[in-house]
Amino acid sequence: MVFTVLGAVAELERSLIAERVRAGLRNARANGKRLGRPRKILDPVTIARLRAQGCSWAAIGEQLELGEGTVRRAALESAKIPA
């Protein structure tokens, strides 16, 4: 019986915590706060220029402090560089 009561209290506490978190996120959004990871600024012109100079995708990513996949995706989205 004791374990049943303790389990019920723990479940109640967990639901209260989850509700407080959701309320905090709602407040942040209502106040105009942007949530999530900040986006990196991509410059497709620079990527195209470096690629035309013969740099590898990895070298371009290293130089621009981006991942290789991010550089490739930016190049494909701009459709200026053949992948």
N, C-alpha and C positions, 0 to 999 in steps of 0.2 A: 504494500500500500504506500509506503514511504517513497519508493522509487517511482510510482505512478504520479504522485503529487509533485515530486521534484521534476519529473519529465514534463509535466503540464506547465510548471512555472518556467522551465527553460524554454519551452516552445512559445510561451507568451512573451518572454523577454526577447526572443529572436524576432518575433513578429513586430514588436515595438521598435526594435533597432532598425529593421527593414523599412518600416513606415517613416521613421525619422530621416533615414537616408533619402527616401523618395521625396519627402517634403523639402529637404535641403536642395535636392537637384531641381525641383520645381521652382523654388525661390531663386536659385541661381539663374535659371533660364528666364524667369520673369524679369530679373534685373539686368538682362542683356549679357550675361556672362557666357562666353563661348566655352563649351565643354569638349574634352577630348585632347588628343595630341595635336600640337601646333603643326600647321602645314609648312612644308619647305617651299621656298620660292625657286621655281624652275625657270631657266632661261633657254628656250629652245634654240635661239640664235647662237648663243655661246656653244651649246652642244653641237650644233651643225658645223660651226667653224672648227671646233676641235676635232670632230670626226673627219672633216675634209682634210685636215692636216695629217691624218693618219693615226690619231690616238685611238687606243682601244677603249672599249666601253668601261672597263675597270679603271683605266687611267683617267678617263673623264670623270668618273664617279669620285675617284680619290681627289682629284683637283678641285671639284666643286663641293666636296664633302657630302656626297650623296651615295646611295647604294647603286650598284651596277644595274639592278632591275629597275630602279626609279629612273635612271638615265635612259635606259632603253624604252621604257613606257612613255616618257616625255617625248622621245624622238618619234615614236610611232604615232602618238596623239597629234603631234604637230604635222606629221606626214611630209616633212621636209627632208628627212634623212632615210635612205633605204636601210632597212634592218638587215 
